[in-house]
Amino acid sequence: MSSAALSDSTRRRGLAGLLLYTFFMVTGFALLMPLVATHFVNQLHLAAAAVGGALALRQLLQQGLAVFGGVLADRFGIRPMIAAGVLLRALGFASLGFATDIPWLLLAMTLSALGGALFEAPYQAAIASLATEQQRPRYYALSNWISGVAGTLGPLIGVALLRFDFFWVCSIAAACFALNFAVVLLLLPRLDAPASPPPLRRSLSRVGRDRRFLAFVALMGGYWFVAVQINISFPLLLERLTASVDSIGVMFALSAALTVSLQYWLVDRLNRRLSPGTMLAAGVALLSAGAGVTALASTFGIFLGGIALFAIGAVLSRPSQQLLIAEMADPRALGSYLGVSSLSLAVGGSIGNVAGGWLADPSGPGATPWLAGLVFATVGAATSLGLYRFGRRQAALRSKDTAAAGVVS
């Protein structure tokens, strides 16, 4: 069934299901992934750079292959791709509980990445299909607020389970994605592919000709370079600073608490005053400043101050980028557009994971933390400036289109 033919009640049920899906997805991810670096580096004594490389592999495979998940959703429907993806992610997270060396870690990360590649773009396409253009700003704000709630609970649950065994952290994380399989089947409506789906080459060539969209994807690589540090360099730097794994839970609790308290009302008010491009540029600037402060912190209090800046920047950035992507995506190849948009996270996030592990390694550049702060702040500042200029051009094009539509009508 096409999204245009869905009743309002079906749309509401589907969007409510996606909010529940978001809660389990973020909880499962947040209770496990931030603890991977500290478990394998500090408990199993694997090299920080090697663990960072494994995290980068997951990022690169998941976001790099997400375009194919999007294309498959365009051809075979959104719901089957999400259902298959969450089951594969559950298998990957469960297998991580048995990993004791780099090869096993790489295998678990590969399975997790392939699952994410299947469900990521279809999940975003489901939101874009079910929410009207007028609903999207509030829906994305609410979705990110729920992500904040889940992000608060996830690390706290993970740290609590870690007192028993890392195996239980992985098992509960896997269970969250297994629950999402039921959510998809019970609440998400069928959003079938068109009767004559476009060939793979046509879908990708349509995206490839959209230079404006590709420029945005390239710029967002810088954002993800900095954003992924919360899962790699920040936990390593913080545990070294405090000599306690419990401080990592405090860090994520603060970040998530700010998201929960600010996400919905702050973004809702700023949406009335700022364009999505301007808000995204401001968010990236704050996020990058926070990363720089965090890397240079000499006390736990200063570190948490940097995390607060980082979290507020993320609050502004996430819904803004989602709105811009949905606005620019061609409805005829929605899954393909959303899949290609993941390349920014694939490339920028992968480089960020490797660089973050290297910069935080106490036997290497981690001995001089100012270098990490300089790298994060420089990449972020350049990205923010580029996004600000892009946002101004996007706003000008939007105004021109609105004026042209007024003349035609």
C-alpha positions as CSV (number, residue, x, y, z in Angstrom):
1,M,0.0,0.0,0.0
2,S,1.4,3.4,-0.9
3,S,1.7,6.0,1.9
4,A,-0.8,8.3,0.1
5,A,-3.5,5.7,0.5
6,L,-3.1,5.2,4.2
7,S,-5.8,6.4,6.6
8,D,-5.0,8.9,9.3
9,S,-5.5,6.2,12.0
10,T,-3.1,3.9,10.2
11,R,-0.5,6.7,10.0
12,R,-0.9,7.5,13.7
13,R,-0.5,3.9,14.6
14,G,2.6,3.6,12.4
15,L,4.2,6.7,13.8
16,A,3.5,5.6,17.4
17,G,5.1,2.3,16.5
18,L,8.1,4.1,15.2
19,L,8.5,6.0,18.4
20,L,8.4,2.7,20.4
21,Y,10.9,1.3,17.9
22,T,13.1,4.3,18.4
23,F,13.0,3.8,22.2
24,F,14.1,0.1,22.0
25,M,16.7,0.8,19.2
26,V,18.4,3.6,21.1
27,T,18.3,1.8,24.5
28,G,19.8,-1.3,23.0
29,F,22.6,0.6,21.2
30,A,23.3,3.0,24.1
31,L,23.6,0.3,26.8
32,L,26.2,-1.6,24.8
33,M,28.3,0.5,22.4
34,P,29.7,3.1,24.8
35,L,31.1,0.2,26.9
36,V,32.8,-1.6,24.0
37,A,35.9,0.5,24.1
38,T,36.5,0.4,27.8
39,H,35.7,-3.4,28.0
40,F,38.0,-4.5,25.2
41,V,40.8,-2.0,26.0
42,N,40.8,-2.0,29.8
43,Q,39.4,-5.4,30.7
44,L,40.7,-7.5,27.8
45,H,43.8,-5.3,27.2
46,L,43.4,-5.0,23.5
47,A,45.0,-2.0,21.7
48,A,42.9,1.1,21.7
49,A,43.6,1.8,18.1
50,A,42.6,-1.8,17.1
51,V,39.3,-1.4,19.0
52,G,38.7,1.9,17.4
53,G,39.4,0.3,14.1
54,A,36.7,-2.4,14.8
55,L,34.2,0.4,15.8
56,A,35.2,2.2,12.6
57,L,34.6,-1.0,10.6
58,R,31.0,-1.2,12.0
59,Q,30.4,2.4,11.1
60,L,31.9,2.1,7.6
61,L,30.0,-1.1,6.7
62,Q,26.7,0.0,8.2
63,Q,26.5,3.5,6.7
64,G,28.5,2.6,3.6
65,L,26.0,-0.2,2.8
66,A,22.9,1.7,3.9
67,V,22.4,2.9,0.4
68,F,21.7,-0.7,-0.6
69,G,19.2,-1.0,2.3
70,G,17.5,2.0,0.9
71,V,17.5,0.7,-2.6
72,L,16.1,-2.6,-1.4
73,A,13.4,-0.8,0.4
74,D,12.5,1.1,-2.8
75,R,12.2,-2.3,-4.5
76,F,10.7,-4.7,-1.9
77,G,9.1,-2.5,0.7
78,I,10.2,-0.8,3.9
79,R,8.8,-3.2,6.5
80,P,10.7,-6.4,5.3
81,M,14.0,-4.6,5.3
82,I,13.6,-3.2,8.8
83,A,12.4,-6.6,10.2
84,A,15.4,-8.4,8.7
85,G,17.8,-5.7,9.8
86,V,16.8,-5.8,13.5
87,L,17.1,-9.6,13.7
88,L,20.6,-9.4,12.2
89,R,21.6,-6.6,14.6
90,A,20.3,-8.7,17.5
91,L,22.5,-11.6,16.4
92,G,25.5,-9.3,16.1
93,F,25.1,-7.9,19.5
94,A,24.5,-11.3,21.1
95,S,27.7,-12.6,19.5
96,L,29.7,-9.7,20.9
97,G,29.2,-11.1,24.4
98,F,31.5,-14.1,23.4
99,A,34.2,-12.0,21.8
100,T,37.6,-12.2,23.5
101,D,40.0,-11.2,20.6
102,I,40.1,-8.9,17.6
103,P,38.9,-11.4,14.9
104,W,35.8,-12.3,17.0
105,L,35.2,-8.6,17.7
106,L,35.4,-7.8,14.0
107,L,32.9,-10.6,13.2
108,A,30.4,-9.3,15.8
109,M,30.8,-5.8,14.5
110,T,30.3,-6.9,10.9
111,L,27.0,-8.7,11.7
112,S,25.8,-5.7,13.7
113,A,26.8,-3.4,10.8
114,L,24.9,-5.5,8.2
115,G,21.8,-5.4,10.3
116,G,22.0,-1.7,10.6
117,A,22.6,-1.3,6.9
118,L,19.3,-3.1,6.3
119,F,17.1,-1.1,8.7
120,E,18.6,2.4,8.9
121,A,17.5,4.0,5.6
122,P,14.1,2.1,5.6
123,Y,13.5,3.4,9.1
124,Q,14.1,7.0,8.1
125,A,12.1,6.4,4.9
126,A,9.2,5.1,7.0
127,I,9.1,8.4,9.0
128,A,9.3,10.5,5.9
129,S,6.5,8.4,4.3
130,L,4.1,8.4,7.3
131,A,4.6,12.0,8.6
132,T,3.3,14.9,6.5
133,E,5.6,17.8,5.8
134,Q,3.8,19.8,8.5
135,Q,4.1,17.0,11.1
136,R,7.8,16.4,10.5
137,P,9.4,19.2,12.7
138,R,7.4,18.2,15.8
139,Y,7.7,14.5,15.1
140,Y,11.5,14.7,14.7
141,A,11.7,16.7,17.9
142,L,9.6,14.2,19.8
143,S,11.6,11.3,18.3
144,N,14.8,12.8,19.4
145,W,13.4,13.5,22.9
146,I,12.5,9.8,23.1
147,S,16.0,9.0,22.0
148,G,17.3,11.2,24.9
149,V,15.2,9.2,27.4
150,A,16.5,6.0,26.0
151,G,20.0,7.4,25.9
152,T,19.6,8.2,29.6
153,L,18.5,4.7,30.5
154,G,20.8,2.8,28.2
155,P,24.2,3.6,29.7
156,L,22.8,3.3,33.2
157,I,21.5,-0.2,32.5
158,G,24.7,-1.1,30.7
159,V,26.9,0.0,33.6
160,A,24.7,-1.8,36.1
161,L,24.8,-5.0,34.0
162,L,28.6,-4.7,33.6
163,R,28.9,-5.4,37.4
164,F,27.7,-8.9,36.6
165,D,29.3,-9.6,33.2
166,F,29.7,-8.0,29.8
167,F,27.8,-11.0,28.4
168,W,24.6,-9.7,30.0
169,V,25.1,-6.2,28.6
170,C,25.3,-7.8,25.1
171,S,22.3,-10.1,25.7
172,I,20.0,-7.3,26.9
173,A,21.1,-5.1,24.0
174,A,20.3,-7.9,21.6
175,A,16.9,-8.4,23.3
176,C,16.0,-4.8,22.6
177,F,16.4,-5.4,18.8
178,A,14.5,-8.7,19.0
179,L,11.6,-6.8,20.6
180,N,11.7,-4.3,17.7
181,F,11.1,-7.2,15.3
182,A,7.7,-7.6,17.0
183,V,7.0,-3.9,17.0
184,V,7.6,-3.7,13.2
185,L,5.3,-6.7,12.5
186,L,2.5,-5.5,14.8
187,L,2.4,-1.7,14.4
188,L,4.2,-0.6,11.2
189,P,1.9,-0.6,8.1
190,R,2.9,-2.1,4.9
191,L,4.6,0.5,2.8
192,D,5.1,-1.5,-0.4
193,A,7.4,-0.7,-3.2
194,P,5.9,0.7,-6.4
195,A,4.4,-1.8,-8.9
196,S,7.3,-1.1,-11.2
197,P,10.3,-0.3,-9.0
198,P,13.1,1.7,-10.6
199,P,16.2,-0.2,-11.5
200,L,19.2,0.1,-9.1
201,R,21.2,2.2,-11.6
202,R,18.3,4.6,-12.2
203,S,17.7,5.2,-8.5
204,L,21.4,5.8,-7.8
205,S,21.9,8.0,-10.9
206,R,19.0,10.2,-9.7
207,V,20.8,10.8,-6.4
208,G,24.2,11.1,-8.2
209,R,22.9,14.0,-10.4
210,D,21.7,15.9,-7.3
211,R,24.8,17.9,-6.6
212,R,23.2,20.0,-3.9
213,F,22.3,16.9,-1.9
214,L,25.7,15.4,-2.4
215,A,27.4,18.6,-1.2
216,F,25.3,18.4,2.0
217,V,26.3,14.7,2.5
218,A,29.9,15.6,2.2
219,L,29.6,18.5,4.7
220,M,27.9,16.2,7.2
221,G,31.0,14.0,7.2
222,G,32.7,16.6,9.3
223,Y,29.8,16.6,11.8
224,W,29.9,12.9,12.2
225,F,33.7,12.9,12.7
226,V,33.2,14.9,15.9
227,A,29.9,13.4,16.9
228,V,31.1,9.8,17.2
229,Q,33.7,10.8,19.8
230,I,31.2,10.3,22.5
231,N,31.4,6.5,21.8
232,I,35.2,6.2,21.4
233,S,37.6,9.0,22.7
234,F,35.3,10.5,25.4
235,P,34.9,7.2,27.4
236,L,38.6,6.5,27.2
237,L,39.7,10.0,28.2
238,L,37.2,10.1,31.0
239,E,38.1,6.8,32.5
240,R,41.7,7.8,32.4
241,L,40.9,11.1,34.1
242,T,38.7,9.6,36.9
243,A,40.0,6.0,37.1
244,S,36.4,4.9,37.4
245,V,34.1,3.3,34.8
246,D,31.1,4.7,36.8
247,S,32.0,8.1,35.5
248,I,31.1,7.0,32.0
249,G,27.5,6.4,33.2
250,V,27.5,9.9,34.7
251,M,28.7,11.4,31.4
252,F,25.9,9.7,29.4
253,A,23.3,10.5,32.0
254,L,24.2,14.2,31.8
255,S,24.1,14.2,28.0
256,A,20.8,12.3,27.9
257,A,19.3,14.4,30.7
258,L,20.0,17.6,28.7
259,T,18.5,16.0,25.6
260,V,15.4,15.0,27.5
261,S,14.9,18.4,29.1
262,L,15.8,20.6,26.0
263,Q,15.1,18.6,22.9
264,Y,11.4,19.1,22.4
265,W,10.7,22.6,23.7
266,L,14.0,24.2,22.6
267,V,13.9,22.9,19.1
268,D,10.2,23.7,18.8
269,R,10.8,27.3,19.7
270,L,14.0,27.7,17.6
271,N,12.2,26.2,14.5
272,R,10.0,29.3,14.6
273,R,12.9,31.7,14.4
274,L,15.7,29.9,12.6
275,S,16.0,28.0,9.4
276,P,17.0,24.3,9.6
277,G,20.4,25.2,8.0
278,T,21.2,27.9,10.5
279,M,20.2,25.8,13.5
280,L,22.3,22.9,12.2
281,A,25.3,25.2,11.8
282,A,24.9,26.5,15.3
283,G,24.5,23.0,16.7
284,V,27.7,21.8,15.0
285,A,29.6,24.8,16.4
286,L,28.4,24.1,20.0
287,L,29.1,20.4,19.6
288,S,32.6,21.0,18.4
289,A,33.4,23.5,21.1
290,G,32.2,20.9,23.7
291,A,34.5,18.3,22.1
292,G,37.4,20.6,22.3
293,V,36.8,21.4,26.0
294,T,36.3,17.7,26.8
295,A,39.6,16.7,25.3
296,L,41.5,19.4,27.2
297,A,39.7,18.9,30.6
298,S,41.9,18.5,33.6
299,T,39.0,17.9,36.1
300,F,35.8,15.9,36.0
301,G,33.8,19.1,36.3
302,I,35.4,20.7,33.3
303,F,34.9,17.5,31.4
304,L,31.2,17.5,32.2
305,G,31.0,21.2,31.1
306,G,32.3,20.1,27.7
307,I,29.8,17.3,27.6
308,A,27.0,19.8,28.3
309,L,28.1,22.0,25.3
310,F,28.4,18.8,23.2
311,A,24.9,17.6,24.2
312,I,23.2,21.0,23.5
313,G,24.9,21.1,20.1
314,A,23.6,17.6,19.3
315,V,20.1,18.7,20.4
316,L,20.1,21.4,17.7
317,S,21.8,19.3,15.1
318,R,19.9,16.1,14.9
319,P,16.4,17.2,14.0
320,S,17.8,19.9,11.7
321,Q,19.7,17.5,9.6
322,Q,16.8,15.1,9.4
323,L,14.5,17.9,8.2
324,L,17.0,19.0,5.5
325,I,17.5,15.5,4.3
326,A,13.7,14.8,4.1
327,E,13.2,18.2,2.3
328,M,15.9,17.5,-0.3
329,A,15.1,13.8,-1.0
330,D,13.2,12.9,-4.1
331,P,10.0,11.0,-3.2
332,R,10.5,8.7,-6.2
333,A,13.7,7.3,-4.7
334,L,13.3,8.1,-1.0
335,G,15.1,5.0,0.3
336,S,18.0,5.6,-2.1
337,Y,18.4,9.2,-1.0
338,L,18.3,8.3,2.7
339,G,20.7,5.5,2.1
340,V,23.2,7.8,0.3
341,S,22.8,10.3,3.2
342,S,24.3,7.7,5.4
343,L,27.6,7.9,3.6
344,S,28.5,11.0,5.6
345,L,28.4,8.9,8.8
346,A,30.1,6.0,7.0
347,V,33.1,8.1,6.0
348,G,33.2,10.8,8.6
349,G,32.2,8.5,11.5
350,S,34.8,5.8,10.5
351,I,37.6,8.3,10.3
352,G,36.4,9.8,13.6
353,N,36.4,6.4,15.3
354,V,40.0,5.6,14.1
355,A,41.3,9.1,14.8
356,G,39.5,9.2,18.2
357,G,41.0,5.9,19.4
358,W,44.5,7.0,18.2
359,L,44.2,10.5,19.8
360,A,43.0,9.1,23.1
361,D,45.7,6.3,23.3
362,P,47.8,7.2,26.3
363,S,50.8,5.6,24.8
364,G,50.6,7.9,21.7
365,P,49.0,11.3,21.1
366,G,46.8,10.8,24.3
367,A,49.8,11.9,26.3
368,T,49.3,15.4,24.8
369,P,45.4,15.9,24.8
370,W,45.6,19.4,23.4
371,L,46.1,17.7,20.0
372,A,42.7,16.0,20.2
373,G,41.1,19.2,21.2
374,L,42.6,21.1,18.3
375,V,41.6,18.4,15.8
376,F,38.0,18.2,17.0
377,A,37.5,22.0,17.2
378,T,39.1,22.6,13.8
379,V,37.1,20.0,11.9
380,G,33.9,21.2,13.7
381,A,34.5,24.9,13.0
382,A,35.1,24.3,9.3
383,T,32.0,22.1,9.0
384,S,29.9,24.6,10.9
385,L,30.9,27.4,8.5
386,G,30.3,25.2,5.4
387,L,26.8,24.3,6.7
388,Y,25.9,27.9,7.5
389,R,26.7,28.9,3.9
390,F,24.8,25.9,2.6
391,G,21.8,26.7,4.8
392,R,21.7,30.3,3.5
393,R,21.6,29.0,-0.1
394,Q,19.0,26.4,0.8
395,A,16.8,29.1,2.4
396,A,17.2,31.3,-0.7
397,L,16.1,28.4,-2.9
398,R,13.1,27.7,-0.7
399,S,12.0,31.3,-0.8
400,K,12.4,31.4,-4.6
401,D,10.3,28.2,-4.9
402,T,7.6,29.6,-2.6
403,A,7.4,32.8,-4.6
404,A,7.2,30.9,-7.9
405,A,4.4,28.7,-6.5
406,G,2.5,31.9,-5.5
407,V,2.8,33.3,-9.0
408,V,1.6,30.1,-10.5
409,S,-1.4,29.8,-8.2
